[in-house]
Amino acid sequence: MNDSNNAYYLRIIACLCQIYFSSLFLVEEIGASLYNRGMEVCELFRSIQGEGWRQGRLACFIRLARCNLRCSFCDTQYAWEKGKEMNVEELGEEVGAFRVPYAVITGGEPMLQDLTPLIRQLHTRGMEVAIETNGTLWQDSEVDWLTVSPKQEALELFPHGYDERFLSVANEFKYIISSKKDISFIDTRISSPVILQPVNNDLVVAGFILAILEEERRKNWFLRMRLHTLLGIQ
Ligand code: SF4
């Protein structure tokens, strides 16, 4: 075997080694991502559900990071940022440690992330699971309670500010009210409970909503103040 043949075989061996180590790295990466199934989490806390139809119920909140909208009245702007990465198993453990059988997945906008692994993880722990979404990102979920809270910021995306596939599956709709314009934004085709929540628990707005309830006489419209704010808790 001459020198040029040796160099040729060495190059082939080097090439094969490179392919071998690259594939090992790839397998490791895929394995890690499958195991982690990471979610971006903003915060976890235990409180009562202060809003909506299930107001007053003890709950554990999973606030996921990031949102696809930028509402002017948003009181959770800190959730717009990138969150802490956690896999669903460790998330389930931390949520389980609160010892509350009811978990509310909220945001930010939770439907930016695939919620099925997390919902299944919480179900295996015997928990009931709720989602609060702005309704702009459709996901077919196995959740036990679904709250859709349409925002006028999404009117460019959908005629009623939300993906209408939610119309038949949402357990309740929640609208933040600050003026008459917000009342005309409410989708009157909704048959499930419609919660009218005064922005910032404003009592003047609450009075205005009462007048609207008198005027409209819709049997599925309800005024609800934010209970946790009244109680001064998170
Ligand atoms: S959809 Fe909710 S979280 Fe997102 S910006 Fe609007 S109020 Fe904030």
Boltz pocket constraint, residues with backbone or C-beta under 6 A from the ligand:
constraints:
  - pocket:
      binder: B
      contacts: [[A, 67], [A, 68], [A, 69], [A, 70], [A, 71], [A, 73], [A, 74], [A, 75], [A, 76], [A, 77], [A, 107], [A, 108], [A, 109], [A, 134], [A, 149], [A, 151]]
      max_distance: 6.0
